[in-house]
Amino acid sequence: MTGSAFSLGEEVELRKVEYKLHGELWKKFTCTDFDLKFENWIKIKYLNENADDFDDGIQDVPNDKGGLYMFYVKCTIISGITEYPLYVGRAQITENQNLRKRVKEYFQKFSKSNERPKLTRMFNYWKNDLHLAYFPLDDNEDVISIENQFINSLLLPMNTEIPDTEVKQAIKAFQ
């Protein structure tokens, strides 16, 4: 019995993530031009049931827009309250980039490499429960501005780069 309890303890420890709940940073989020309530984001399961390819819903992600996206873990025990955001990112619309292409790059590139260890970890531990929420936007300046505000306000556990240097210095104490 000791071996299985020890193994479970190790497994739980590997999946530990740290959230920084900071009300003063939340108040700095000033984007009021868009209704960014989570219910207005489009949500899909990111990977198929075997977690070895994309879920069919990935084809519905626009390939003619930019926007914001968020990877989150969804636990179905208490639906609606056990959705844990892990990472927020952006996709600008350019000749070579769009929202669908950008969100697909994560599984294609970071799920198996160690180039971005936090993202590799996200796939290693939560790929079966990983969901994607996205919010299409047409203006690249809006995409950049809102993503910066999200990252600076939420401090999600898998986001490594914090654009605000004031916050970045505070983060180093926790890493």
Disulfide bonds with the S-S distance in Angstrom:
none
